[in-house]
Structures are given as structure tokens and as C-alpha cells.
Amino acid sequence: MTIDREGATSAVILHFTEGQPVTFPPSFAADIGENAALMVLHHKDRVVKLFPVSSENIYLLRIEISDLSRNFLKQLNFAFNDARLSDIIFTTGVCLRGERCYYECYFVPDQLVVSLRELEDRLQKIEGVSRVVLRKVEPE
């Protein structure tokens, strides 16, 4: 298979067979240059994103909130700055059917100057936050 490398992107069609692994073309794997990747499925859009990573020590931070407001984002920014959480692999904010809103991100915790528990406690105190989930992403 010849992969077009002329422009900004390359593309191939992958086939999904339930219970079987997806195989990347060797040239894609070589171009990625890492041995692992974080794969994120965005449920609302059914879009899969793949992020090459050098560390498998990756955490999901999910915050359930009443509203994705400017005030929430401002308070979140303050909490992230205090914890020195700046290198985020992927982030999204979405409100589902007007019932629940989520802010989610994936990050490597080595950059933090506070413990994971301290970060979780600080985020739980932000107005409008009903739940904070902070857990390690497990390899498949």
C-alpha cells in the first residue's frame, strides 16, 4: 500500500471486526514514532481521536457540572494554574440533551505540583460541580 505523504495529512481506511485488533499500516506506526497512543472516542460525534504518547501514566479528569459557563471555566483555569496542570493531551466540554454537562481532559500527572487528591478536592469546590472523577486510563 502506498501512503500519500505530500500534503498535511495521510489517510487509510481501517476495518473494524468485533473482537479483533485494528492494525495500523507499518508506515503510519513508524511516522507516529511512539509505542503507545491514547485513543479517545467522543460519544456524541462518534469520532475517534488518537494521540501518540510517550507515557502510559495518563489520567482522565471528568467533571459533571450544571452548566458550562464562563465562571466555571474561569474557576477551572485557576485550579489548573495552581496545580500547574498545563500540558493536557485532550480536552472537551459537552452538554448532553440539556441534562448533564461534562468537562473532560486527559493528562500525565507528573507535571502536577499538588497531589491528585488535592486537585480533585479543589475541583469539587467549584460552584456548580456535582461530581469529579479522576482515574488512571488502563491499557487495552
Secondary structure as UniProt FT lines:
FT   TURN            18..19
FT   HELIX           26..32
FT   STRAND          36..42
FT   TURN            43..46
FT   STRAND          47..53
FT   STRAND          59..65
FT   HELIX           70..83
FT   STRAND          88..96
FT   TURN            97..99
FT   STRAND          100..107
FT   HELIX           109..111
FT   HELIX           116..124
FT   TURN            127..128
FT   STRAND          129..136
//
